Amino acid sequence: MPKPYEFFDHTADIGARVYGRTLEELFTNAAHAMYEALGQLQKTESRSQKSIEMKAASLEDLLHDWLAELLYEVEANHALYDEIASLTVCGSGIPAATGFDLVARLQGSSIDFTRSQTSEEIKAVTYHQLRVEQLPDRTWRASVIFDV
């Protein structure tokens, strides 16, 4: 298994290839890749929890929405939910079926920007070249581009 993620150059944006043995590990590693692209974010002592439930027609849509939700928490609420207590991804993948579901319980804290070293401001998770695929060895790989 390669390392959980790697960054690649993309014109004016940040690209990440993410790997996981399971879909849950893939989605967890994608969140950590995005947080790393943001910089070294330091948290306050206060702890908070968040539950997320979402549905999407495809795994690509689900990954996009997952990362967009986590990015929203960073930008709007200054909250870093980097501890994933549980995460489940399930679905059929059959066209016209119910699609895919994600259920997660997260833990985190407020971001202390006075102690943080930010690298990039991610404006959005894009659909450009977004891909989620299962590899021949049954592991998973995703490619995602962050608009900076």
C-alpha positions in Angstrom: 0.0 0.0 0.0 1.5 3.4 -1.0 1.5 6.2 1.5 -2.1 7.5 2.2 -1.8 10.5 -0.2 0.5 12.5 -2.3 0.3 15.9 -3.9 0.8 16.7 -7.5 1.3 19.9 -9.4 -1.7 21.4 -11.1 -1.9 24.8 -12.7 -2.8 27.4 -9.9 -4.4 24.6 -7.9 -3.4 21.7 -5.6 -3.9 18.2 -6.7 -4.0 15.1 -4.4 -3.9 11.4 -5.1 -5.4 9.6 -2.2 -5.2 5.9 -1.4 -7.1 3.5 1.0 -7.6 -0.2 1.6 -11.3 0.6 2.1 -13.6 3.4 1.1 -13.7 4.6 4.7 -9.9 4.8 4.8 -9.9 6.6 1.4 -12.3 9.2 2.6 -10.4 9.6 5.9 -7.1 10.0 4.1 -8.7 12.5 1.7 -9.7 14.7 4.7 -6.2 14.5 6.1 -4.7 15.5 2.7 -6.9 18.5 2.5 -6.0 19.5 6.1 -2.3 19.2 5.3 -2.7 21.3 2.2 -4.2 24.1 4.4 -1.0 24.1 6.5 -0.1 23.3 10.1 -3.4 24.2 11.9 -3.2 24.3 15.7 -6.3 23.6 17.7 -7.6 25.1 20.9 -8.3 23.1 24.0 -12.0 23.2 23.5 -13.5 19.9 22.1 -16.5 19.5 19.9 -18.3 16.8 18.1 -20.1 16.7 14.8 -22.2 14.1 13.0 -22.5 14.1 9.2 -24.9 12.1 7.1 -25.0 12.6 3.3 -26.2 10.9 0.2 -24.9 11.2 -3.3 -25.4 9.6 -6.7 -21.8 8.6 -7.2 -18.6 8.1 -5.1 -17.1 11.2 -6.8 -20.1 13.3 -5.7 -19.9 11.8 -2.2 -16.1 12.5 -1.9 -16.7 16.1 -3.2 -19.5 16.7 -0.7 -17.6 15.2 2.2 -14.5 17.4 1.6 -16.6 20.5 0.9 -18.4 20.0 4.3 -15.1 19.7 6.1 -13.8 22.8 4.3 -16.9 24.7 5.2 -16.3 23.9 8.9 -12.8 25.3 8.6 -13.8 28.4 6.7 -17.1 29.4 8.3 -16.8 28.0 11.8 -13.0 27.8 12.2 -13.4 24.2 13.3 -11.0 21.4 12.5 -12.7 18.0 12.7 -9.5 15.9 12.1 -10.4 13.1 14.5 -12.8 10.7 12.8 -14.4 8.5 15.4 -16.4 6.5 12.9 -17.0 6.7 9.2 -19.2 4.4 7.0 -19.6 4.6 3.3 -22.1 2.3 1.6 -24.2 2.0 -1.5 -24.9 0.0 -4.5 -23.2 2.0 -7.3 -25.9 0.7 -9.6 -27.4 3.4 -11.9 -30.9 4.4 -10.9 -30.4 2.8 -7.5 -30.2 4.7 -4.2 -26.6 5.9 -4.7 -24.1 6.1 -1.9 -24.4 7.1 1.8 -21.8 8.5 4.2 -22.3 8.6 8.0 -19.5 10.0 10.2 -18.9 11.0 13.8 -16.2 13.5 14.1 -14.3 15.1 16.9 -12.2 18.3 16.7 -11.6 21.7 18.1 -11.6 25.4 17.2 -8.6 26.5 15.2 -6.1 28.7 16.9 -5.0 30.9 14.0 -2.5 32.8 16.2 -0.4 29.6 16.6 -1.2 28.1 13.1 1.0 28.3 10.0 -1.3 28.3 7.0 0.0 27.2 3.6 -2.8 27.8 1.2 -6.3 29.1 1.3 -8.5 26.4 -0.3 -11.4 28.2 -2.0 -13.2 25.0 -3.1 -13.1 21.3 -3.7 -13.5 21.0 -7.5 -15.1 18.4 -9.8 -12.2 18.9 -12.2 -10.5 15.5 -12.7 -12.3 14.2 -9.6 -12.1 10.4 -9.7 -12.7 7.5 -7.3 -11.7 4.0 -8.5 -11.1 0.6 -7.2 -7.7 -0.8 -8.2 -7.1 -4.4 -9.4 -5.7 -5.3 -5.9 -9.1 -4.2 -4.4 -7.7 -1.0 -2.8 -9.0 2.4 -3.7 -7.5 5.5 -5.3 -9.0 9.0 -5.7 -7.8 12.1 -7.4 -9.0 15.5 -6.3 -8.2 19.1 -7.2 -8.4 21.9 -4.6 -9.0 25.4 -6.0 -6.6 27.8 -4.2 
